[in-house]
């Protein structure tokens, strides 16, 4: 979807509009986490660090954009409706708030696992990945139920 849109269904209240670039970088981190958990080698750790770096760069772009338009907030214009947007016409993806929160937990666990690697941080990363998988499975099964 392009730009912003209003939620038409009450069920969508738990959804966030997330910049597609940000969501894409989070997805890259997710794939790198899965690869790292399957085989926690130095090469996979490096790939995860690179993915985390790209995500950090995207977050910095969103923060910088927010800083440039933040002064407009009292006028009712500088308050982004799309999380992580980097321009006035962002491409957005709808993401459930539960899924987004699970992604945040996963990213934080990934950063800790690669910067302070211990058996505990690797276990925390596995748990965070399992939680994200569970959240998605629950949302999928909830979406499959007839209304």
C-alpha positions as CSV (number, residue, x, y, z in Angstrom):
1,X,0.0,0.0,0.0
2,X,1.2,3.5,-0.6
3,X,1.0,6.4,1.8
4,X,-1.3,6.5,4.8
5,X,-4.8,5.0,5.2
6,X,-7.4,5.0,7.9
7,X,-8.4,1.7,9.5
8,X,-11.8,0.7,8.2
9,X,-12.4,-2.3,10.5
10,X,-12.4,-2.4,14.3
11,X,-10.2,-5.5,14.2
12,X,-7.4,-3.4,12.7
13,X,-7.1,-1.3,15.8
14,X,-4.2,-3.5,16.9
15,X,-2.3,-2.8,13.7
16,X,0.5,-0.3,13.2
17,X,1.5,1.3,9.9
18,X,5.2,0.6,9.6
19,X,7.5,2.0,6.9
20,X,8.2,-0.7,4.3
21,X,11.9,0.0,4.5
22,X,12.0,-0.5,8.2
23,X,9.9,-3.7,8.0
24,X,12.1,-5.0,5.2
25,X,15.2,-4.5,7.4
26,X,13.5,-6.2,10.3
27,X,12.7,-9.1,8.0
28,X,16.4,-9.3,7.0
29,X,17.3,-9.5,10.7
30,X,14.8,-12.2,11.2
31,X,16.2,-14.3,8.3
32,X,19.8,-13.7,9.7
33,X,18.6,-14.8,13.2
34,X,17.2,-18.1,11.8
35,X,20.4,-18.8,9.9
36,X,22.5,-17.9,13.0
37,X,20.5,-20.1,15.2
38,X,20.8,-23.0,12.8
39,X,24.6,-22.6,12.6
40,X,26.1,-20.0,15.0
41,X,29.4,-19.6,13.2
42,X,31.4,-16.5,12.8
43,X,30.2,-16.0,9.2
44,X,26.6,-16.2,10.3
45,X,27.3,-13.9,13.2
46,X,28.9,-11.4,10.8
47,X,25.8,-11.6,8.5
48,X,23.6,-10.9,11.5
49,X,25.7,-7.9,12.5
50,X,25.4,-6.5,9.0
51,X,21.6,-6.9,9.0
52,X,21.4,-5.3,12.4
53,X,23.6,-2.4,11.1
54,X,21.3,-1.8,8.2
55,X,18.3,-1.8,10.5
56,X,20.1,0.7,12.8
57,X,20.8,2.9,9.8
58,X,17.1,2.8,8.8
59,X,16.0,3.6,12.3
60,X,18.4,6.6,12.3
61,X,16.9,7.8,9.0
62,X,13.4,7.7,10.6
63,X,14.6,9.5,13.7
64,X,16.3,12.2,11.6
65,X,13.1,12.7,9.6
66,X,11.0,12.9,12.8
67,X,13.5,15.5,14.1
68,X,13.1,17.6,10.9
69,X,9.3,17.6,11.1
70,X,8.9,17.5,14.9
71,X,8.5,21.2,15.1
72,X,5.3,21.0,13.1
73,X,3.6,18.7,15.6
74,X,1.9,21.6,17.5
75,X,0.4,22.6,14.1
76,X,-1.0,19.1,13.7
77,X,1.3,18.1,10.9
78,X,4.5,16.6,12.2
79,X,3.2,13.6,13.9
80,X,4.0,10.6,11.7
81,X,1.2,8.0,11.2
82,X,3.7,5.5,9.8
83,X,6.2,4.2,12.2
84,X,9.8,4.7,10.9
85,X,8.7,6.9,8.0
86,X,11.5,8.8,6.3
87,X,9.5,11.1,4.0
88,X,6.1,12.7,3.6
89,X,4.8,9.9,1.4
90,X,5.9,6.6,3.0
91,X,5.2,3.2,1.7
92,X,3.6,1.5,4.6
93,X,2.8,-2.1,5.7
94,X,0.2,-3.0,8.3
95,X,1.8,-5.0,11.1
96,X,0.0,-6.2,14.2
97,X,1.2,-4.5,17.4
98,X,1.8,-7.9,18.9
99,X,4.0,-9.0,16.0
100,X,5.9,-5.7,16.0
101,X,6.5,-6.0,19.7
102,X,7.8,-9.5,19.2
103,X,10.1,-8.2,16.4
104,X,11.5,-5.6,18.8
105,X,12.2,-8.2,21.4
106,X,13.9,-10.4,18.7
107,X,16.1,-7.5,17.5
108,X,17.2,-6.6,21.0
109,X,18.0,-10.3,21.7
110,X,19.9,-10.5,18.5
111,X,22.0,-7.4,19.3
112,X,22.9,-8.9,22.7
113,X,23.6,-12.3,21.3
114,X,26.2,-11.0,18.8
115,X,27.7,-8.3,21.0
116,X,27.8,-10.2,24.3
117,X,27.7,-13.9,23.2
118,X,27.1,-16.4,25.9
119,X,25.0,-19.6,26.1
120,X,22.4,-17.5,27.9
121,X,22.2,-14.8,25.3
122,X,21.9,-17.5,22.6
123,X,19.0,-19.1,24.6
124,X,17.4,-15.7,24.9
125,X,17.6,-15.3,21.1
126,X,16.0,-18.7,20.6
127,X,13.2,-17.8,22.9
128,X,12.6,-14.5,21.2
129,X,12.5,-16.2,17.8
130,X,10.1,-18.8,19.2
131,X,7.8,-16.0,20.6
132,X,7.7,-14.3,17.2
133,X,6.9,-17.6,15.5
134,X,4.1,-18.2,18.1
135,X,2.6,-14.7,17.7
136,X,2.5,-15.1,13.9
137,X,0.9,-18.6,14.2
138,X,-1.7,-17.3,16.6
139,X,-2.5,-14.4,14.3
140,X,-2.7,-16.7,11.3
141,X,-5.1,-19.1,13.1
142,X,-7.2,-16.2,14.4
143,X,-7.4,-14.9,10.8
144,X,-8.5,-18.3,9.6
145,X,-11.6,-18.4,11.9
146,X,-14.9,-17.5,10.2
147,X,-16.6,-14.4,11.5
